[in-house]
Amino acid sequence: MLIDTYGRVATDLRVSLTDRCNLRCTYCMPEEGLQWLAKPDLLTDDEVVRLIDIAVTSLGVREVRFTGGEPLLRPGLVGIVERVAALSRRPQMSLTTNGIGLRRTAGALKAAGLDRVNVSLDTLRPDVFKTLTRRDRHRDVLQGLDAAREAGLTPVKVNSVLMPGLNEDEAPDLLAWAVEHDYELRFIEQMPLDAQHGWKRDGMITAGDILASLRTRFDLTPEGSEERGSAPAERWLVDGGPHRVGVIASVTRPFCRACDRTRLTADGQIRTCLFATEETDLRAALRSDAPDEEIARIWKLAMWGKKAGAGLDDPTFVQPDRPMSAIGG
């Protein structure tokens, strides 16, 4: 079991498969990109599967989310999913993606055993998409979403970040579109995970701003804390249901007390929190032929030292030195 000193138990593993991405979102990385990890530093497919096996067999992990960077850029992704689905204790598996490659991979991923996807889409306007991502790929994302739904990777969840002066007025339009296409929309407050450290608390679009905008067009009924559990998103029924909309308010309404996550970076480091400034190396143990029991012990020790919370609204908050593309969202 992965338990910390505050009694929280991690049952949800986020696995970053690559730090690379084919978009350059302004809230994530600079236009010129980043210095990518060297191939020898990345976990191999065998190492990824072994660590997931240890997590679900020995440490109580029940859910695995594949992330990046952009996980669809990982050549062995379908094979990794297939091998994890074949584990004796099969976890629930999902994928967070920008959607660009889903049109060609959704069917194969579903056949391999993937359960569902989260797709990032911040705007319905192609010109705004190009400004936000610095790439002209809006149509590809929409086609990827269609392919995911048709393949049965449901519920298809759409993650949106609203940025001042760009798409802050789109919340109601995004929700109307999501309801029409049977996607579950979740708004995420912009977090301080950009490599250029340009995030500023003042002026960001808050959960309160988002809900006020949505209520100009929709009736929202709180789903309640019992339904939420340890999920990061607070959810509301839209016009009485059955459709829902969520808001992940990492900055203004932190949910650290209920956190049930542990994170594995693409280069084999354990992060106990998305905003952690320290990591624990599992890759070295793997490559020194440590037995599974020793790797599990190292992992448990790392989780035992997890801090109480991120404290993003605290003026003394220290931004992590790794961008989101290297950590996995």
VMD Tcl script that draws the C-alpha trace (Angstrom):
set ca {
  {0.00 0.00 0.00}
  {1.20 3.51 -0.86}
  {0.24 5.49 2.23}
  {1.57 8.82 3.51}
  {1.84 10.29 7.00}
  {-1.53 12.07 6.54}
  {-3.35 8.79 5.94}
  {-3.85 9.28 2.20}
  {-3.56 6.14 0.09}
  {-2.40 6.36 -3.54}
  {-4.38 4.05 -5.81}
  {-4.10 6.14 -9.02}
  {-0.82 6.01 -10.97}
  {-0.01 8.63 -13.62}
  {2.64 7.37 -16.05}
  {4.42 9.85 -18.30}
  {5.59 7.99 -21.40}
  {7.48 10.85 -23.05}
  {8.34 14.48 -22.45}
  {7.89 15.30 -26.15}
  {4.84 17.01 -27.61}
  {3.68 18.05 -31.08}
  {2.00 21.22 -29.78}
  {3.55 24.25 -28.10}
  {0.78 25.41 -25.78}
  {1.57 28.80 -24.31}
  {0.78 27.67 -20.75}
  {3.08 24.64 -21.00}
  {6.24 25.33 -22.99}
  {8.06 27.98 -25.06}
  {7.57 28.18 -28.82}
  {11.01 26.71 -29.55}
  {10.23 23.66 -27.42}
  {12.42 22.21 -24.67}
  {15.60 20.20 -24.39}
  {14.11 16.72 -24.64}
  {15.26 13.79 -22.58}
  {17.90 11.62 -24.24}
  {16.62 8.19 -25.30}
  {18.86 6.27 -22.84}
  {17.31 8.30 -20.00}
  {13.77 7.22 -20.88}
  {12.26 4.09 -19.39}
  {12.02 1.26 -21.90}
  {8.68 -0.42 -22.62}
  {9.73 -3.37 -20.45}
  {10.66 -1.06 -17.57}
  {7.36 0.82 -17.78}
  {5.36 -2.41 -17.70}
  {7.43 -3.82 -14.84}
  {6.89 -0.75 -12.68}
  {3.15 -0.77 -13.38}
  {3.07 -4.48 -12.50}
  {4.78 -3.75 -9.16}
  {2.36 -0.89 -8.52}
  {-0.80 -2.94 -9.11}
  {0.44 -6.25 -7.70}
  {2.28 -5.08 -4.59}
  {1.25 -1.49 -3.89}
  {-2.52 -1.38 -4.33}
  {-2.74 0.76 -7.49}
  {-6.09 0.27 -9.24}
  {-6.02 2.95 -11.96}
  {-3.31 3.85 -14.48}
  {-3.38 7.01 -16.58}
  {-0.88 7.31 -19.45}
  {0.31 10.87 -20.02}
  {3.18 12.77 -21.59}
  {4.17 15.17 -23.05}
  {1.97 13.65 -25.70}
  {1.71 9.88 -25.06}
  {0.58 9.10 -28.62}
  {4.15 9.97 -29.68}
  {5.44 6.92 -27.80}
  {6.12 4.26 -30.47}
  {5.35 1.34 -28.15}
  {2.16 2.76 -26.63}
  {-0.30 0.18 -27.98}
  {1.98 -2.66 -26.89}
  {2.34 -1.19 -23.40}
  {-1.44 -0.92 -23.05}
  {-1.89 -4.50 -24.24}
  {0.68 -5.83 -21.78}
  {-0.77 -3.90 -18.84}
  {-4.25 -5.16 -19.73}
  {-2.88 -8.72 -19.49}
  {-1.54 -8.29 -15.94}
  {-3.00 -10.64 -13.34}
  {-4.47 -7.63 -11.55}
  {-5.66 -5.55 -14.46}
  {-5.99 -1.85 -13.60}
  {-8.44 0.56 -15.18}
  {-6.53 2.36 -17.94}
  {-7.00 5.81 -19.41}
  {-4.97 8.21 -21.54}
  {-4.56 11.98 -21.51}
  {-3.81 13.29 -25.01}
  {-4.01 16.39 -27.19}
  {-6.05 14.25 -29.59}
  {-4.02 14.90 -32.73}
  {-3.12 11.24 -33.26}
  {-6.37 9.69 -32.03}
  {-7.99 9.39 -35.44}
  {-5.48 6.71 -36.46}
  {-4.91 5.06 -33.05}
  {-8.25 5.05 -31.19}
  {-9.37 1.67 -32.53}
  {-6.04 -0.02 -31.82}
  {-5.91 1.40 -28.30}
  {-9.42 0.17 -27.54}
  {-8.59 -3.29 -28.89}
  {-5.43 -3.34 -26.75}
  {-7.48 -2.72 -23.61}
  {-7.57 1.03 -23.04}
  {-10.77 2.02 -21.24}
  {-11.16 5.73 -21.99}
  {-9.44 9.00 -22.94}
  {-9.13 12.59 -21.77}
  {-8.54 15.03 -24.64}
  {-7.26 18.57 -24.22}
  {-9.17 21.19 -26.23}
  {-9.31 24.80 -25.07}
  {-11.30 26.45 -27.83}
  {-13.82 25.89 -30.62}
  {-12.18 28.58 -32.76}
  {-9.42 27.39 -35.11}
  {-7.65 30.77 -35.03}
  {-7.58 30.84 -31.23}
  {-6.37 27.23 -31.20}
  {-3.47 28.21 -33.45}
  {-2.59 31.11 -31.14}
  {-2.76 28.96 -27.99}
  {-0.90 25.94 -29.36}
  {1.23 27.59 -32.08}
  {0.07 24.83 -34.44}
  {-2.78 24.67 -36.99}
  {-4.22 21.31 -35.89}
  {-7.69 22.14 -34.59}
  {-9.48 19.93 -37.12}
  {-7.24 16.98 -36.22}
  {-8.27 17.23 -32.57}
  {-11.98 17.29 -33.46}
  {-11.53 14.25 -35.68}
  {-9.62 12.50 -32.91}
  {-12.46 13.13 -30.48}
  {-14.96 11.65 -32.93}
  {-12.73 8.60 -33.40}
  {-12.40 8.06 -29.65}
  {-16.16 8.14 -29.15}
  {-16.77 5.79 -32.10}
  {-14.14 3.36 -30.79}
  {-15.88 3.21 -27.41}
  {-13.20 4.98 -25.36}
  {-15.93 6.44 -23.21}
  {-16.74 8.52 -21.36}
  {-14.67 10.85 -23.52}
  {-13.58 13.70 -21.27}
  {-12.48 17.06 -22.66}
  {-10.10 19.22 -20.64}
  {-10.14 22.99 -21.23}
  {-7.97 25.79 -19.86}
  {-9.30 29.33 -20.19}
  {-6.76 32.10 -20.76}
  {-7.36 35.85 -20.33}
  {-7.74 37.71 -23.61}
  {-7.89 34.54 -25.70}
  {-10.72 32.14 -24.86}
  {-12.08 33.37 -21.52}
  {-15.52 33.97 -23.07}
  {-15.90 30.45 -24.49}
  {-17.04 28.52 -21.42}
  {-20.77 28.43 -22.33}
  {-20.05 27.61 -25.99}
  {-17.68 24.80 -25.01}
  {-20.27 23.30 -22.68}
  {-23.06 23.49 -25.27}
  {-20.77 21.76 -27.79}
  {-19.76 19.05 -25.27}
  {-23.39 18.32 -24.42}
  {-24.26 18.09 -28.13}
  {-21.47 15.58 -28.78}
  {-21.86 13.64 -25.52}
  {-18.44 14.57 -24.15}
  {-17.83 15.31 -20.46}
  {-16.27 18.76 -20.21}
  {-13.88 19.72 -17.43}
  {-12.36 23.15 -17.00}
  {-8.94 23.32 -15.39}
  {-7.57 26.44 -13.73}
  {-4.28 27.43 -15.30}
  {-1.48 26.08 -13.11}
  {2.13 27.26 -12.66}
  {3.70 24.51 -14.75}
  {5.05 26.46 -17.73}
  {8.74 26.10 -18.49}
  {9.15 29.84 -19.01}
  {7.66 30.60 -15.54}
  {5.23 33.12 -16.97}
  {2.29 32.10 -14.76}
  {0.79 34.84 -12.61}
  {-1.94 34.39 -10.02}
  {-3.38 37.84 -10.75}
  {-5.64 37.79 -13.79}
  {-6.03 34.02 -14.10}
  {-9.52 32.68 -14.87}
  {-10.73 31.13 -11.62}
  {-13.29 28.42 -10.92}
  {-15.63 31.15 -9.72}
  {-15.25 33.03 -13.00}
  {-15.94 29.86 -14.99}
  {-19.07 28.94 -13.05}
  {-20.44 32.47 -13.25}
  {-19.99 32.41 -17.02}
  {-21.64 28.99 -17.39}
  {-24.63 30.07 -15.30}
  {-25.47 32.79 -17.80}
  {-26.76 29.98 -20.04}
  {-27.14 26.82 -17.95}
  {-28.66 25.71 -14.68}
  {-25.95 23.96 -12.64}
  {-26.75 21.63 -9.74}
  {-23.84 20.51 -7.51}
  {-23.26 16.77 -7.68}
  {-22.03 16.58 -4.09}
  {-18.91 15.45 -2.24}
  {-20.03 11.81 -1.96}
  {-20.16 11.47 -5.74}
  {-16.84 13.28 -6.11}
  {-14.78 11.07 -3.80}
  {-11.08 11.67 -4.44}
  {-11.60 13.00 -7.98}
  {-9.96 16.38 -8.63}
  {-13.00 17.80 -10.42}
  {-16.01 19.25 -8.66}
  {-18.97 18.37 -10.89}
  {-22.36 19.88 -11.62}
  {-25.40 18.46 -13.39}
  {-26.21 20.55 -16.46}
  {-29.88 21.60 -16.66}
  {-30.86 18.74 -14.38}
  {-28.72 16.10 -16.12}
  {-27.74 13.64 -17.34}
  {-24.79 15.65 -18.68}
  {-22.19 16.95 -16.26}
  {-19.51 19.60 -16.24}
  {-16.49 19.63 -13.97}
  {-14.07 22.24 -12.69}
  {-10.61 21.37 -11.43}
  {-9.70 24.30 -9.20}
  {-6.12 23.39 -8.33}
  {-5.25 26.97 -7.42}
  {-8.32 28.43 -5.70}
  {-9.89 25.26 -4.25}
  {-7.05 22.75 -3.67}
  {-8.06 19.12 -3.20}
  {-4.82 17.90 -1.63}
  {-6.54 16.35 1.40}
  {-8.21 13.74 -0.81}
  {-5.31 13.15 -3.22}
  {-4.87 9.49 -4.19}
  {-2.19 9.86 -6.89}
  {1.39 8.85 -7.44}
  {3.34 9.87 -10.54}
  {6.02 8.19 -12.61}
  {8.00 10.43 -14.95}
  {9.23 9.34 -18.37}
  {12.76 8.96 -16.99}
  {11.75 6.78 -14.07}
  {11.35 9.21 -11.19}
  {8.57 9.04 -8.62}
  {6.83 12.34 -7.86}
  {4.41 12.35 -4.97}
  {2.70 15.52 -6.26}
  {2.43 17.37 -9.55}
  {3.97 20.36 -7.77}
  {6.67 18.47 -5.88}
  {10.21 19.85 -6.00}
  {11.77 16.49 -5.10}
  {11.83 13.15 -6.91}
  {12.78 9.57 -6.04}
  {14.75 7.56 -8.59}
  {13.36 4.14 -9.54}
  {15.25 3.86 -12.82}
  {18.57 3.32 -11.05}
  {17.09 0.51 -8.99}
  {15.62 -1.10 -12.11}
  {18.91 -0.96 -13.96}
  {20.92 -2.30 -11.04}
  {18.79 -5.48 -11.07}
  {17.00 -4.70 -7.81}
  {14.22 -7.19 -7.03}
  {10.58 -6.10 -7.15}
  {10.43 -6.06 -3.35}
  {13.22 -3.48 -3.14}
  {11.63 -1.26 -5.79}
  {8.32 -1.44 -3.92}
  {10.11 -0.50 -0.68}
  {11.70 2.58 -2.30}
  {8.33 3.61 -3.74}
  {6.56 3.23 -0.39}
  {9.25 5.26 1.36}
  {8.85 8.05 -1.21}
  {5.09 8.19 -0.66}
  {5.48 8.16 3.12}
  {7.28 11.53 2.79}
  {4.53 13.19 0.72}
  {3.82 16.72 1.88}
  {0.44 17.94 3.09}
  {-0.41 20.04 0.03}
  {0.75 22.27 -2.80}
  {-0.27 25.64 -1.36}
  {-0.55 27.39 -4.73}
  {-2.27 30.40 -3.21}
  {0.57 30.81 -0.72}
  {2.94 33.66 -1.75}
  {5.87 31.48 -0.67}
  {4.93 28.72 -3.14}
  {7.95 27.48 -5.11}
  {7.24 26.52 -8.71}
  {8.55 23.08 -9.73}
  {11.68 23.11 -11.86}
  {10.23 20.67 -14.38}
  {7.54 21.71 -16.88}
  {4.27 19.83 -17.16}
  {5.44 18.13 -20.35}
  {8.16 16.34 -18.39}
  {6.01 15.43 -15.38}
  {2.76 14.25 -16.89}
  {-0.57 15.89 -16.11}
}
mol new
graphics top color blue
foreach p $ca { graphics top sphere $p radius 0.5 }
foreach p [lrange $ca 0 end-1] q [lrange $ca 1 end] { graphics top cylinder $p $q radius 0.2 }
display resetview
